[in-house]
């Protein structure tokens, strides 16, 4: 009987979790940075576009203005693009139907 309660509790816990299939790109370059009317964020084109959460777009990533480190992240993306350096991006969830950037890491 206790094993049954345990299985039910674990099942309810897992069912209550909202999951995202976050994914990381391999190191690549930013090929375009776009500000487009109607989008509440900066659109980024990367040489290794992915869409792990099936947002429906593989042409851009978006850095939402609601990102907790928006200004710093935008500055980092601009600097890597200007310098022609490679960057790793982690995207998670969708923002306006576009994979949303969660983490940014510069490559050596």
VENUR-V674131 format. One record per pair of residues at least 12 apart in sequence whose C-alpha atoms are under 6 Angstrom apart, sorted by the first residue. I is the first residue (numbers start at 1). J is the second residue. D is the distance in whole Angstrom. If there is no record, write none. Layout:
i: (I | I)
j: (J | J)
d: (D | D)
This chain:
i: (21 | 21 | 22 | 22 | 23 | 23 | 23 | 24 | 24 | 25 | 25 | 26 | 27 | 27 | 27 | 28 | 28 | 28 | 29 | 29 | 29 | 30 | 30 | 30 | 31 | 31 | 32 | 32 | 40 | 41 | 41 | 41 | 42 | 42 | 43 | 43 | 43 | 44 | 44 | 44 | 45 | 53 | 55 | 55 | 55 | 57 | 61 | 61 | 61 | 62 | 62 | 63 | 63 | 86 | 87 | 87 | 87 | 88 | 88 | 89 | 89 | 90 | 90)
j: (52 | 53 | 91 | 92 | 52 | 90 | 91 | 89 | 90 | 88 | 89 | 88 | 86 | 87 | 88 | 47 | 86 | 87 | 46 | 47 | 86 | 45 | 46 | 81 | 45 | 46 | 44 | 45 | 65 | 63 | 64 | 65 | 62 | 63 | 60 | 61 | 62 | 60 | 61 | 62 | 60 | 93 | 94 | 97 | 98 | 98 | 98 | 99 | 100 | 100 | 101 | 100 | 101 | 107 | 105 | 106 | 107 | 104 | 105 | 103 | 104 | 102 | 103)
d: (6 | 6 | 6 | 4 | 6 | 6 | 6 | 6 | 4 | 6 | 5 | 6 | 6 | 5 | 5 | 5 | 5 | 6 | 6 | 6 | 5 | 6 | 4 | 5 | 5 | 6 | 6 | 5 | 6 | 5 | 4 | 5 | 6 | 5 | 6 | 6 | 5 | 5 | 5 | 6 | 5 | 6 | 6 | 5 | 6 | 6 | 6 | 5 | 6 | 5 | 6 | 6 | 5 | 5 | 6 | 4 | 5 | 6 | 5 | 6 | 5 | 6 | 5)
